[in-house]
C-alpha cells in the first residue's frame, strides 16, 4: 500500500524532510547537471527533486501513481504534474531523455512492470536514476518517514531488478547518512560528509543510474528434437540341419 500524497508532502515540509531533499537532490545534480535541453520525467513522488532541473530542461513532468494521489506542481505556475497508472504510463515511446524514479518501486505491487514502462518511455540514449531505500541503512526502519515503508533494496537486488527490466546499471551512489530523527536534521551535512567516508554502506538511500538496453534479447526455451537411435534387429540364428522339420 502506497503512502498518501498528504503524508509525503508533510514530510518534505518538515526540517528532516528538507534535509533529505537537499542530500538526495545533490546526487541527482551531480549525475545529470542541469539537464539543459532535456526532456525530464519524475515518477513516484519526485517534485521535491525536480525543482533544480526544471529551469534548464526543455520539458519537465511529474507523474504520480493513482494509489498515492497527485498534487499541483509547481504551485504558482502552470501545472506539470499528472496522475498515472504506473503499469501503463500515458506517454509515447522513447519520449524522455532523463527519468528519475523515487518513492516508486518500494511500494509497487509489480516493480518490474513499472520499470518496463520506464524503459518504454525512455529514449534510446536516455538515462534513468532509480532511488530506493537502502536495506542496510537506519531509514529503512523509520516508519515515521516515507522511507520506512515498502521493500528496501541492496545494491545487488536493485541491479538485478534493473536488468530484469532490460536496463544496464551504469553506476551508483548513496545519500542520507544522518539518523532519521528531527532534532539531528541540522547536522545532516556533517553526517553526509563523514558517512560517505567512514561507513559508506549504511546510507539511507541508494541511487543507481542505468541505461536502456535497446537490443536486449532474452533467451527463450526452445523445444529441440533429439534423434533417438532405434535398436537394430539381431539376425535370426541360422537353423541347424537337424532342426529342420521333416516333410
MARNUFI-73922 format. One record per residue: residue number from 1; x, y, z of N, C-alpha, C, O in turn; residue in three letters. Coordinates in steps of 0.001 Angstrom, whole numbers, padded with zeros to 6 digits, always signed. Layout:
BEGIN
nr  n.x  n.y  n.z  ca.x  ca.y  ca.z  c.x  c.y  c.z  o.x  o.y  o.z  rest
NUM  X  Y  Z  X  Y  Z  X  Y  Z  X  Y  Z  ALA $
...
This chain:
BEGIN
nr  n.x  n.y  n.z  ca.x  ca.y  ca.z  c.x  c.y  c.z  o.x  o.y  o.z  rest
1  +000836  -001187  +000000  +000000  +000000  +000000  +000881  +001250  +000000  +001810  +001360  +000800  UNK $
2  +000588  +002182  -000891  +001398  +003375  -001015  +001060  +004415  +000045  -000068  +004485  +000533  UNK $
3  +002071  +005227  +000394  +001835  +006351  +001289  +000959  +007374  +000566  +001085  +007570  -000643  UNK $
4  +000090  +008008  +001305  -000779  +009024  +000736  +000019  +010282  +000414  +001018  +010581  +001068  UNK $
5  -000428  +011006  -000589  +000267  +012216  -001020  +000381  +013236  +000107  +001351  +013992  +000161  UNK $
6  -000590  +013265  +001000  -000549  +014226  +002103  +000574  +013896  +003080  +001212  +014801  +003617  UNK $
7  +000822  +012607  +003315  +001923  +012205  +004190  +003273  +012600  +003581  +004157  +013101  +004277  UNK $
8  +003416  +012369  +002283  +004660  +012707  +001602  +004908  +014211  +001629  +006023  +014660  +001895  UNK $
9  +003874  +014975  +001356  +004010  +016428  +001357  +004376  +016946  +002745  +005227  +017825  +002882  UNK $
10  +003730  +016398  +003771  +004007  +016848  +005136  +005442  +016532  +005544  +006090  +017334  +006216  UNK $
11  +005937  +015361  +005139  +007311  +015008  +005495  +008305  +015974  +004873  +009198  +016470  +005559  UNK $
12  +008159  +016246  +003580  +009138  +017110  +002912  +008990  +018578  +003286  +009851  +019391  +002954  UNK $
13  +007905  +018924  +003975  +007765  +020275  +004518  +008432  +020404  +005882  +008626  +021516  +006374  UNK $
14  +008790  +019262  +006503  +009425  +019275  +007826  +010924  +019548  +007695  +011479  +019507  +006597  UNK $
15  +011559  +019823  +008807  +013002  +020082  +008788  +013776  +018846  +008341  +014736  +018952  +007577  UNK $
16  +013360  +017683  +008816  +014032  +016450  +008416  +013836  +016189  +006927  +014767  +015764  +006243  UNK $
17  +012628  +016442  +006421  +012359  +016246  +005005  +013154  +017189  +004126  +013615  +016798  +003053  UNK $
18  +013319  +018421  +004564  +014116  +019378  +003787  +015572  +018949  +003723  +016233  +019125  +002700  UNK $
19  +016073  +018385  +004820  +017450  +017879  +004815  +017587  +016703  +003857  +018564  +016618  +003112  UNK $
20  +016608  +015791  +003872  +016631  +014649  +002957  +016583  +015117  +001512  +017313  +014601  +000665  UNK $
21  +015737  +016080  +001228  +015636  +016606  -000133  +016970  +017187  -000594  +017381  +016959  -001732  UNK $
22  +017646  +017931  +000271  +018915  +018541  -000115  +019975  +017493  -000404  +020724  +017627  -001371  UNK $
23  +020052  +016453  +000419  +021082  +015447  +000240  +020860  +014625  -001035  +021813  +014316  -001750  UNK $
24  +019608  +014275  -001316  +019306  +013463  -002496  +019389  +014302  -003767  +019908  +013838  -004782  UNK $
25  +018886  +015527  -003719  +018932  +016399  -004898  +020372  +016645  -005345  +020651  +016733  -006541  UNK $
26  +021271  +016753  -004389  +022680  +016973  -004733  +023217  +015834  -005585  +023958  +016069  -006539  UNK $
27  +022850  +014600  -005249  +023330  +013457  -006008  +022758  +013427  -007424  +023451  +013063  -008374  UNK $
28  +021495  +013811  -007557  +020882  +013864  -008888  +021571  +014925  -009744  +021843  +014697  -010923  UNK $
29  +021851  +016070  -009154  +022521  +017146  -009884  +023938  +016749  -010268  +024397  +017079  -011362  UNK $
30  +024636  +016046  -009385  +025984  +015586  -009707  +025979  +014651  -010912  +026914  +014657  -011713  UNK $
31  +024925  +013850  -011038  +024853  +012885  -012137  +024424  +013535  -013446  +024959  +013202  -014503  UNK $
32  +023465  +014457  -013391  +022854  +014995  -014609  +023143  +016451  -014869  +022797  +016951  -015939  UNK $
33  +023757  +017150  -013948  +023939  +018574  -014129  +022592  +019290  -014123  +021726  +018993  -013301  UNK $
34  +022424  +020228  -015040  +021171  +020981  -015108  +020163  +020353  -016050  +019043  +020849  -016175  UNK $
35  +020549  +019247  -016730  +019674  +018600  -017725  +019236  +019591  -018796  +018097  +019548  -019261  UNK $
36  +020132  +020472  -019182  +019810  +021522  -020143  +019350  +020935  -021475  +020026  +020085  -022056  UNK $
37  +018186  +021400  -021956  +017657  +020954  -023233  +017105  +019545  -023249  +016808  +019010  -024317  UNK $
38  +016961  +018930  -022077  +016495  +017549  -021989  +015007  +017502  -021620  +014466  +018433  -021023  UNK $
39  +014373  +016405  -021990  +013007  +016121  -021545  +013100  +015213  -020321  +013634  +014107  -020397  UNK $
40  +012574  +015693  -019190  +012767  +015018  -017905  +011424  +014559  -017347  +010449  +015310  -017343  UNK $
41  +011388  +013318  -016878  +010212  +012762  -016202  +010596  +012353  -014793  +011641  +011737  -014583  UNK $
42  +009756  +012692  -013828  +009898  +012187  -012469  +008725  +011291  -012160  +007581  +011682  -012394  UNK $
43  +008970  +010095  -011641  +007920  +009117  -011376  +007942  +008703  -009919  +009002  +008398  -009373  UNK $
44  +006779  +008690  -009286  +006657  +008356  -007870  +006210  +009590  -007105  +005092  +010075  -007279  UNK $
45  +007106  +010093  -006248  +006899  +011414  -005645  +008171  +012210  -005894  +009014  +012324  -005005  UNK $
46  +008316  +012762  -007097  +009581  +013374  -007497  +009662  +014879  -007334  +010737  +015452  -007508  UNK $
47  +008542  +015548  -007000  +008527  +017012  -007046  +009563  +017693  -006150  +010059  +018754  -006531  UNK $
48  +009927  +017142  -004965  +010963  +017821  -004175  +012317  +017859  -004869  +013181  +018645  -004480  UNK $
49  +012526  +017016  -005904  +013839  +016869  -006514  +013912  +017402  -007947  +014981  +017392  -008556  UNK $
50  +012799  +017859  -008481  +012778  +018314  -009867  +012988  +019819  -010001  +013242  +020316  -011098  UNK $
51  +012883  +020542  -008894  +012988  +021996  -008957  +014289  +022477  -009565  +014294  +023435  -010338  UNK $
52  +015400  +021823  -009226  +016693  +022242  -009750  +016887  +021944  -011216  +017776  +022515  -011847  UNK $
53  +016063  +021048  -011785  +016183  +020684  -013191  +015225  +021467  -014076  +015484  +021652  -015265  UNK $
54  +014127  +021923  -013506  +013051  +022491  -014307  +013466  +023759  -015049  +012970  +024029  -016142  UNK $
55  +014366  +024528  -014463  +014733  +025794  -015079  +015442  +025651  -016407  +015273  +026501  -017281  UNK $
56  +016244  +024587  -016592  +017045  +024437  -017807  +016530  +023331  -018721  +016849  +023326  -019910  UNK $
57  +015749  +022404  -018203  +015239  +021308  -019026  +014242  +021832  -020054  +013572  +022838  -019821  UNK $
58  +014149  +021154  -021177  +013183  +021548  -022199  +011761  +021247  -021765  +010852  +022039  -022013  UNK $
59  +011567  +020109  -021122  +010256  +019711  -020616  +010458  +018969  -019307  +011367  +018146  -019200  UNK $
60  +009623  +019246  -018302  +009680  +018547  -017020  +008274  +018120  -016638  +007356  +018939  -016604  UNK $
61  +008107  +016823  -016350  +006800  +016265  -015995  +006954  +015442  -014726  +007906  +014673  -014591  UNK $
62  +006017  +015603  -013792  +005966  +014791  -012577  +004773  +013841  -012686  +003632  +014292  -012779  UNK $
63  +005024  +012547  -012674  +003965  +011540  -012790  +003841  +010806  -011456  +004826  +010289  -010928  UNK $
64  +002625  +010766  -010918  +002409  +010177  -009591  +001371  +009058  -009681  +000324  +009235  -010303  UNK $
65  +001656  +007902  -009061  +000744  +006756  -009141  -000633  +007057  -008556  -000763  +007802  -007585  UNK $
66  -001650  +006467  -009162  -003028  +006732  -008751  -003275  +006334  -007302  -004042  +007003  -006610  UNK $
67  -002640  +005255  -006822  -002859  +004803  -005448  -002306  +005795  -004427  -002708  +005783  -003263  UNK $
68  -001396  +006641  -004859  -000762  +007618  -003974  -001510  +008948  -003984  -001705  +009566  -002938  UNK $
69  -001922  +009377  -005162  -002530  +010690  -005311  -001552  +011659  -005946  -000362  +011368  -006066  UNK $
70  -002057  +012807  -006350  -001238  +013781  -007059  -001426  +015154  -006437  -002469  +015444  -005851  UNK $
71  -000419  +015986  -006567  -000505  +017367  -006114  -000224  +018301  -007288  +000433  +017908  -008251  UNK $
72  -000713  +019520  -007211  -000420  +020517  -008237  +001028  +020964  -008067  +001452  +021337  -006974  UNK $
73  +001773  +020920  -009158  +003190  +021300  -009122  +003585  +021916  -010452  +003219  +021401  -011508  UNK $
74  +004325  +023007  -010411  +004610  +023878  -009259  +003366  +024658  -008855  +002477  +024879  -009677  UNK $
75  +003299  +025064  -007627  +002054  +025608  -007075  +001644  +026938  -007687  +000449  +027212  -007799  UNK $
76  +002597  +027772  -008085  +002266  +029120  -008552  +002341  +029270  -010065  +002223  +030383  -010578  UNK $
77  +002537  +028161  -010796  +002681  +028241  -012250  +001809  +027186  -012919  +001029  +026497  -012261  UNK $
78  +001950  +027072  -014221  +001186  +026083  -014963  +001515  +024682  -014452  +002683  +024331  -014280  UNK $
79  +000476  +023888  -014214  +000662  +022575  -013619  +001444  +021634  -014541  +001157  +021537  -015735  UNK $
80  +002436  +020944  -013967  +003260  +019989  -014712  +003177  +018587  -014126  +003978  +017721  -014476  UNK $
81  +002217  +018356  -013237  +002069  +017048  -012585  +000819  +016350  -013095  -000167  +016995  -013452  UNK $
82  +000873  +015012  -013124  -000264  +014242  -013614  -000389  +012933  -012844  +000598  +012398  -012340  UNK $
83  -001611  +012429  -012761  -001900  +011147  -012116  -001786  +010057  -013173  -002289  +010221  -014284  UNK $
84  -001127  +008939  -012839  -000879  +007900  -013842  -001142  +006509  -013276  -001140  +006291  -012064  UNK $
85  -001366  +005589  -014190  -001314  +004165  -013885  +000142  +003750  -014041  +000696  +003835  -015137  UNK $
86  +000759  +003308  -012970  +002201  +003046  -013008  +002596  +001925  -013951  +003768  +001821  -014313  UNK $
87  +001648  +001075  -014363  +001957  -000005  -015294  +001489  +000304  -016706  +001564  -000553  -017586  UNK $
88  +001001  +001537  -016934  +000578  +001968  -018271  +000713  +003477  -018344  -000290  +004191  -018334  UNK $
89  +001927  +003966  -018415  +002170  +005408  -018412  +001579  +006046  -019670  +001703  +005494  -020763  UNK $
90  +000937  +007210  -019517  +000254  +007845  -020648  +001190  +008680  -021516  +000872  +009820  -021854  UNK $
91  +002339  +008117  -021876  +003313  +008827  -022691  +003722  +007949  -023861  +003695  +006722  -023778  UNK $
92  +004102  +008601  -024950  +004520  +007837  -026120  +005896  +007223  -025900  +006621  +007612  -024984  UNK $
93  +006241  +006279  -026731  +007513  +005579  -026622  +008693  +006546  -026804  +008633  +007486  -027596  UNK $
94  +009766  +006283  -026043  +011051  +006992  -026211  +010908  +008511  -026138  +011546  +009225  -026912  UNK $
95  +010084  +009013  -025223  +009803  +010451  -025148  +010795  +011205  -024285  +011091  +012365  -024572  UNK $
96  +011320  +010583  -023232  +012102  +011315  -022230  +013588  +010962  -022301  +013965  +009815  -022544  UNK $
97  +014422  +011987  -022080  +015880  +011795  -022069  +016393  +011411  -020686  +017399  +010712  -020571  UNK $
98  +015717  +011857  -019647  +016112  +011576  -018268  +014855  +011227  -017468  +013829  +011896  -017588  UNK $
99  +014943  +010182  -016660  +013814  +009786  -015818  +014331  +009527  -014405  +015260  +008746  -014203  UNK $
100  +013715  +010195  -013434  +014020  +009982  -012018  +012880  +009190  -011393  +011724  +009609  -011447  UNK $
101  +013202  +008055  -010803  +012213  +007188  -010150  +012507  +007208  -008657  +013542  +006699  -008227  UNK $
102  +011616  +007786  -007862  +011838  +007887  -006420  +010512  +007779  -005685  +009502  +008316  -006138  UNK $
103  +010514  +007086  -004553  +009286  +006754  -003827  +008319  +006038  -004770  +007130  +006354  -004816  UNK $
104  +008843  +005082  -005511  +008038  +004432  -006542  +008065  +002906  -006441  +007017  +002284  -006270  UNK $
105  +009240  +002299  -006543  +009252  +000841  -006661  +009145  +000125  -005317  +008741  -001037  -005276  UNK $
106  +009504  +000802  -004197  +009456  +000112  -002906  +008044  -000350  -002544  +007877  -001406  -001935  UNK $
107  +007033  +000431  -002914  +005661  +000095  -002569  +004849  -000338  -003783  +003626  -000455  -003705  UNK $
108  +005513  -000573  -004884  +004806  -001023  -006083  +004497  -002511  -005994  +005367  -003286  -005596  UNK $
109  +003277  -002940  -006354  +002983  -004381  -006360  +003741  -005121  -007459  +003974  -006324  -007343  UNK $
110  +004129  -004418  -008523  +004847  -005024  -009631  +005999  -004113  -010052  +005900  -003434  -011074  UNK $
111  +007082  -004086  -009286  +008175  -003159  -009613  +008809  -003419  -010973  +009234  -002478  -011643  UNK $
112  +008878  -004680  -011394  +009462  -004973  -012707  +008592  -004411  -013825  +009114  -003893  -014812  UNK $
113  +007273  -004507  -013683  +006362  -003954  -014691  +006467  -002431  -014734  +006424  -001833  -015809  UNK $
114  +006605  -001810  -013571  +006777  -000359  -013521  +008041  +000049  -014272  +008024  +000999  -015055  UNK $
115  +009126  -000663  -014034  +010379  -000324  -014700  +010339  -000623  -016194  +011022  +000044  -016970  UNK $
116  +009563  -001597  -016604  +009413  -001857  -018037  +008701  -000691  -018724  +009000  -000377  -019876  UNK $
117  +007767  -000053  -018028  +007129  +001135  -018575  +008125  +002290  -018646  +008116  +003070  -019598  UNK $
118  +008981  +002392  -017636  +010042  +003398  -017682  +010940  +003147  -018890  +011320  +004084  -019592  UNK $
119  +011276  +001890  -019127  +012091  +001514  -020294  +011416  +001952  -021590  +012077  +002450  -022501  UNK $
120  +010120  +001768  -021672  +009374  +002087  -022899  +009414  +003579  -023216  +009592  +003957  -024373  UNK $
121  +009250  +004428  -022207  +009160  +005869  -022468  +010518  +006563  -022434  +010596  +007770  -022665  UNK $
122  +011587  +005822  -022151  +012931  +006404  -022135  +013542  +006346  -023532  +013450  +005324  -024212  UNK $
123  +014163  +007441  -023957  +014820  +007485  -025264  +015993  +006502  -025296  +016572  +006206  -024251  UNK $
124  +016353  +005994  -026478  +017457  +005025  -026572  +018765  +005517  -025966  +019532  +004720  -025426  UNK $
125  +019028  +006813  -026046  +020253  +007366  -025467  +020022  +007947  -024075  +020900  +008612  -023525  UNK $
126  +018840  +007697  -023503  +018485  +008298  -022224  +019078  +007585  -021026  +019699  +006529  -021145  UNK $
127  +018871  +008190  -019873  +019363  +007625  -018617  +018284  +007719  -017549  +017483  +008653  -017527  UNK $
128  +018283  +006734  -016673  +017328  +006708  -015569  +018101  +006616  -014258  +019110  +005915  -014170  UNK $
129  +017626  +007319  -013253  +018130  +007157  -011885  +016988  +006600  -011053  +015911  +007192  -010990  UNK $
130  +017225  +005458  -010414  +016251  +004850  -009523  +016776  +005001  -008103  +017845  +004492  -007766  UNK $
131  +016016  +005702  -007279  +016391  +005923  -005880  +015501  +005065  -004995  +014276  +005117  -005107  UNK $
132  +016107  +004277  -004118  +015356  +003379  -003243  +015889  +003478  -001821  +016981  +003994  -001583  UNK $
133  +015109  +002979  -000895  +015560  +002887  +000494  +016624  +001796  +000586  +016413  +000680  +000111  UNK $
134  +017753  +002115  +001188  +018839  +001150  +001312  +018550  +000149  +002428  +018140  +000525  +003526  UNK $
135  +018767  -001114  +002133  +018435  -002176  +003087  +019234  -002070  +004379  +018710  -002385  +005447  UNK $
136  +020485  -001636  +004309  +021348  -001620  +005497  +021275  -000317  +006293  +021900  -000207  +007348  UNK $
137  +020528  +000663  +005809  +020510  +001958  +006470  +019474  +002063  +007573  +018564  +001239  +007669  UNK $
138  +019622  +003091  +008409  +018687  +003321  +009505  +017310  +003746  +009011  +016310  +003479  +009678  UNK $
139  +017239  +004399  +007858  +015979  +004935  +007380  +014983  +003846  +006993  +013779  +004100  +006971  UNK $
140  +015455  +002647  +006689  +014557  +001558  +006308  +013610  +001176  +007438  +012554  +000592  +007191  UNK $
141  +013980  +001501  +008685  +013134  +001182  +009846  +012442  +002406  +010428  +011795  +002319  +011471  UNK $
142  +012574  +003541  +009760  +011981  +004783  +010276  +010563  +004926  +009731  +010350  +005584  +008713  UNK $
143  +009598  +004314  +010404  +008227  +004297  +009903  +007549  +005663  +009972  +006479  +005843  +009390  UNK $
144  +008136  +006609  +010658  +007579  +007958  +010700  +007941  +008764  +009457  +007513  +009909  +009311  UNK $
145  +008729  +008168  +008561  +009121  +008823  +007311  +008662  +007961  +006136  +008367  +006781  +006325  UNK $
146  +008595  +008523  +004928  +008224  +007711  +003756  +009222  +006611  +003435  +008889  +005672  +002712  UNK $
147  +010442  +006708  +003957  +011465  +005719  +003658  +011307  +004446  +004489  +011969  +003446  +004211  UNK $
148  +010456  +004467  +005485  +010292  +003306  +006356  +009155  +002396  +005956  +008662  +001624  +006778  UNK $
149  +008728  +002474  +004703  +007612  +001654  +004231  +007991  +000974  +002918  +008811  +001484  +002154  UNK $
150  +007393  -000164  +002673  +007697  -000897  +001453  +008973  -001713  +001588  +009494  -001901  +002687  UNK $
151  +009460  -002187  +000466  +010616  -003086  +000456  +011907  -002309  +000209  +012029  -001639  -000816  UNK $
152  +012872  -002384  +001123  +014184  -001779  +000862  +015003  -002694  -000055  +014678  -003868  -000233  UNK $
153  +016061  -002140  -000627  +016871  -002897  -001590  +018352  -002805  -001238  +018823  -001791  -000723  UNK $
154  +019065  -003873  -001525  +020518  -003830  -001526  +020972  -003449  -002934  +020167  -003419  -003864  UNK $
155  +022249  -003163  -003083  +022763  -002784  -004398  +022590  -003922  -005405  +022200  -003676  -006547  UNK $
156  +022868  -005137  -005009  +022724  -006271  -005929  +021267  -006521  -006304  +020965  -006844  -007452  UNK $
157  +020375  -006372  -005347  +018952  -006576  -005637  +018441  -005538  -006632  +017691  -005866  -007551  UNK $
158  +018849  -004287  -006445  +018395  -003247  -007357  +018988  -003449  -008746  +018289  -003265  -009742  UNK $
159  +020244  -003818  -008832  +020862  -004072  -010132  +020162  -005232  -010843  +019939  -005171  -012052  UNK $
160  +019819  -006277  -010108  +019130  -007415  -010713  +017746  -007013  -011225  +017321  -007462  -012289  UNK $
161  +017049  -006173  -010470  +015730  -005722  -010895  +015828  -004871  -012159  +015001  -005005  -013061  UNK $
162  +016817  -004011  -012230  +017008  -003192  -013423  +017330  -004051  -014638  +016823  -003796  -015730  UNK $
163  +018158  -005053  -014459  +018490  -005931  -015588  +017268  -006740  -016038  +017103  -007015  -017226  UNK $
164  +016428  -007111  -015094  +015201  -007813  -015455  +014319  -006950  -016344  +013618  -007465  -017215  UNK $
165  +014351  -005639  -016126  +013568  -004706  -016939  +014338  -004249  -018178  +013899  -003323  -018860  UNK $
166  +015472  -004874  -018483  +016282  -004611  -019663  +016982  -003256  -019618  +017110  -002571  -020633  UNK $
167  +017431  -002883  -018414  +018351  -001771  -018232  +019727  -002338  -017896  +019848  -003460  -017404  UNK $
168  +020749  -001554  -018167  +022096  -001924  -017762  +022603  -000906  -016753  +022809  +000252  -017115  UNK $
169  +022815  -001301  -015482  +023331  -000359  -014485  +024657  +000241  -014929  +025547  -000469  -015397  UNK $
170  +024779  +001556  -014778  +025988  +002260  -015204  +026773  +002817  -014023  +027927  +003212  -014189  UNK $
171  +026181  +002857  -012845  +026872  +003381  -011670  +025883  +003584  -010540  +024669  +003550  -010740  UNK $
172  +026415  +003792  -009363  +025528  +004011  -008220  +026207  +004948  -007235  +027425  +005124  -007251  UNK $
173  +025388  +005545  -006379  +025886  +006390  -005309  +024926  +006269  -004130  +023869  +005648  -004242  UNK $
174  +025299  +006859  -003011  +024489  +006751  -001798  +024286  +008140  -001189  +025072  +009058  -001419  UNK $
175  +023226  +008266  -000418  +022927  +009541  +000231  +022165  +009283  +001515  +021687  +008174  +001754  UNK $
176  +022056  +010312  +002337  +021247  +010318  +003553  +021871  +009459  +004667  +021391  +008370  +004982  UNK $
177  +022941  +009983  +005240  +023625  +009296  +006339  +023182  +009794  +007706  +023477  +009152  +008714  UNK $
178  +022496  +010896  +007765  +022034  +011415  +009057  +020984  +010494  +009648  +020181  +009944  +008894  UNK $
179  +020949  +010300  +010952  +019895  +009488  +011573  +018521  +010106  +011297  +018403  +011329  +011219  UNK $
180  +017491  +009285  +011149  +016156  +009790  +010804  +015395  +010355  +011997  +014286  +009914  +012297  UNK $
181  +015989  +011325  +012672  +015342  +011982  +013811  +015391  +013483  +013584  +016401  +014021  +013131  UNK $
182  +014302  +014149  +013898  +014159  +015564  +013551  +015212  +016446  +014199  +015712  +017370  +013558  UNK $
183  +015570  +016181  +015479  +016471  +017087  +016178  +017906  +017024  +015667  +018741  +017843  +016051  UNK $
184  +018201  +016025  +014776  +019538  +015946  +014200  +019561  +016413  +012749  +020593  +016319  +012085  UNK $
185  +018431  +016917  +012252  +018366  +017339  +010850  +019345  +018473  +010555  +019875  +018565  +009448  UNK $
186  +019587  +019337  +011543  +020509  +020439  +011332  +021947  +020002  +011118  +022762  +020768  +010602  UNK $
187  +022261  +018776  +011511  +023619  +018247  +011340  +023730  +017309  +010152  +024709  +016572  +010036  UNK $
188  +022732  +017326  +009259  +022703  +016387  +008135  +023936  +016507  +007251  +024463  +015500  +006779  UNK $
189  +024393  +017719  +007026  +025560  +017911  +006162  +026813  +017284  +006774  +027619  +016674  +006071  UNK $
190  +026967  +017438  +008080  +028127  +016831  +008753  +028087  +015318  +008636  +029098  +014689  +008323  UNK $
191  +026917  +014729  +008887  +026779  +013280  +008753  +027024  +012831  +007316  +027593  +011763  +007091  UNK $
192  +026606  +013625  +006357  +026775  +013254  +004949  +028252  +013170  +004587  +028682  +012234  +003913  UNK $
193  +029007  +014132  +005027  +030435  +014144  +004718  +031176  +013016  +005426  +032017  +012342  +004832  UNK $
194  +030852  +012819  +006709  +031539  +011776  +007473  +031088  +010383  +007049  +031913  +009478  +006921  UNK $
195  +029786  +010202  +006830  +029264  +008880  +006498  +029778  +008341  +005191  +030064  +007149  +005085  UNK $
196  +029903  +009196  +004186  +030374  +008730  +002882  +031814  +008231  +002942  +032252  +007483  +002068  UNK $
197  +032557  +008649  +003980  +033949  +008209  +004119  +034111  +007077  +005133  +034908  +006162  +004925  UNK $
198  +033358  +007140  +006226  +033586  +006206  +007321  +032695  +004959  +007269  +033147  +003859  +007586  UNK $
199  +031437  +005134  +006872  +030543  +003971  +006816  +029659  +004075  +005568  +028441  +004209  +005687  UNK $
200  +030257  +004014  +004377  +029521  +004258  +003140  +028371  +003280  +002896  +027412  +003616  +002201  UNK $
201  +028458  +002097  +003450  +027419  +001100  +003192  +026112  +001435  +003913  +025050  +000978  +003491  UNK $
202  +026166  +002215  +004980  +024992  +002404  +005830  +024262  +003719  +005555  +023873  +004433  +006480  UNK $
203  +024087  +004021  +004286  +023317  +005203  +003895  +021826  +004904  +003982  +021415  +003748  +004075  UNK $
204  +021028  +005958  +003949  +019582  +005769  +003975  +018991  +005488  +002613  +017967  +004814  +002498  UNK $
205  +019647  +006014  +001561  +019106  +005912  +000201  +020205  +005448  -000743  +021356  +005872  -000642  UNK $
206  +019825  +004575  -001658  +020704  +004082  -002710  +020177  +004610  -004039  +018998  +004447  -004355  UNK $
207  +021048  +005240  -004812  +020669  +005745  -006133  +021492  +005024  -007191  +022721  +005000  -007114  UNK $
208  +020829  +004441  -008168  +021510  +003709  -009226  +021100  +004276  -010583  +019914  +004399  -010890  UNK $
209  +022098  +004616  -011381  +021846  +005112  -012736  +021978  +003952  -013715  +022849  +003096  -013560  UNK $
210  +021108  +003927  -014725  +021116  +002844  -015694  +020804  +003391  -017079  +020210  +004460  -017225  UNK $
211  +021212  +002641  -018085  +020943  +002987  -019476  +020053  +001921  -020089  +019967  +000798  -019592  UNK $
212  +019406  +002284  -021154  +018443  +001410  -021816  +019161  +000428  -022731  +019980  +000823  -023561  UNK $
213  +018850  -000853  -022573  +019371  -001863  -023475  +018432  -001942  -024682  +017399  -002610  -024639  UNK $
214  +018806  -001255  -025748  +017926  -001174  -026909  +017801  -002497  -027622  +016735  -002823  -028144  UNK $
215  +018872  -003264  -027655  +018848  -004511  -028404  +018908  -005721  -027502  +019402  -006776  -027902  UNK $
216  +018406  -005576  -026277  +018442  -006694  -025336  +017496  -007793  -025795  +016338  -007536  -026124  UNK $
217  +017993  -008995  -025812  +017188  -010157  -026176  +017249  -011154  -025038  +018323  -011484  -024535  UNK $
218  +016107  -011618  -024651  +016060  -012613  -023599  +015937  -014002  -024217  +015146  -014231  -025132  UNK $
219  +016725  -014898  -023701  +016676  -016256  -024222  +015340  -016904  -023894  +014831  -016795  -022778  UNK $
220  +014792  -017574  -024882  +013544  -018277  -024663  +013787  -019771  -024854  +014495  -020179  -025775  UNK $
221  +013205  -020569  -023995  +013418  -022002  -024141  +012835  -022505  -025453  +011731  -022116  -025837  UNK $
222  +013567  -023359  -026133  +013124  -023930  -027396  +013051  -025451  -027259  +013893  -026079  -026617  UNK $
223  +012031  -026012  -027875  +011929  -027465  -027908  +012851  -027993  -028999  +012759  -027585  -030157  UNK $
224  +013710  -028872  -028628  +014695  -029415  -029556  +014385  -030893  -029790  +014186  -031682  -028866  UNK $
225  +014358  -031214  -031075  +014146  -032624  -031407  +015448  -033389  -031215  +016499  -032998  -031724  UNK $
226  +015359  -034456  -030491  +016529  -035286  -030227  +016387  -036585  -031002  +015410  -037321  -030866  UNK $
227  +017378  -036831  -031801  +017347  -038091  -032554  +017606  -039259  -031612  +018581  -039262  -030861  UNK $
228  +016752  -040215  -031658  +016914  -041408  -030849  +017190  -042594  -031767  +016433  -042876  -032696  UNK $
229  +018264  -043259  -031488  +018621  -044408  -032315  +017666  -045572  -032055  +017425  -045965  -030914  UNK $
230  +017144  -046097  -033130  +016262  -047256  -032980  +017100  -048527  -032878  +018079  -048685  -033607  UNK $
231  +016728  -049416  -031994  +017507  -050656  -031871  +017388  -051492  -033145  +016290  -051705  -033659  UNK $
232  +018510  -051955  -033636  +018501  -052799  -034848  +018147  -054225  -034463  +018403  -054674  -033346  UNK $
233  +017563  -054907  -035401  +017185  -056302  -035156  +018405  -057197  -035329  +019138  -057107  -036314  UNK $
234  +018595  -058046  -034358  +019706  -059001  -034477  +019326  -060068  -035482  +018165  -060474  -035536  UNK $
235  +020278  -060535  -036282  +019942  -061580  -037271  +019474  -062847  -036571  +020003  -063243  -035533  UNK $
236  +018474  -063464  -037169  +017981  -064714  -036598  +019059  -065773  -036686  +019756  -065883  -037694  UNK $
237  +019191  -066543  -035635  +020236  -067583  -035668  +019950  -068579  -036790  +018802  -068932  -037058  UNK $
238  +021017  -069016  -037428  +020874  -069982  -038522  +020369  -071305  -037975  +020777  -071758  -036905  UNK $
239  +019501  -071892  -038715  +018945  -073194  -038291  +019919  -074295  -038629  +020513  -074352  -039706  UNK $
240  +020049  -075156  -037660  +020916  -076292  -037905  +020183  -077339  -038719  +018952  -077366  -038750  UNK $
241  +020932  -078190  -039370  +020351  -079201  -040270  +019385  -080104  -039533  +018382  -080538  -040100  UNK $
242  +019668  -080385  -038303  +018819  -081320  -037552  +017545  -080686  -037064  +016607  -081383  -036675  UNK $
243  +017498  -079313  -037082  +016318  -078619  -036570  +015216  -078466  -037591  +014090  -078098  -037255  UNK $
244  +015547  -078754  -038867  +014547  -078575  -039901  +013461  -079637  -039791  +013746  -080809  -039543  UNK $
245  +012239  -079223  -039974  +011145  -080201  -039895  +011133  -081091  -041129  +011405  -080658  -042248  UNK $
246  +010821  -082296  -040888  +010765  -083250  -041977  +009423  -083178  -042670  +008396  -083046  -042005  UNK $
247  +009405  -083261  -043969  +008125  -083245  -044657  +007342  -084517  -044405  +006232  -084670  -044914  UNK $
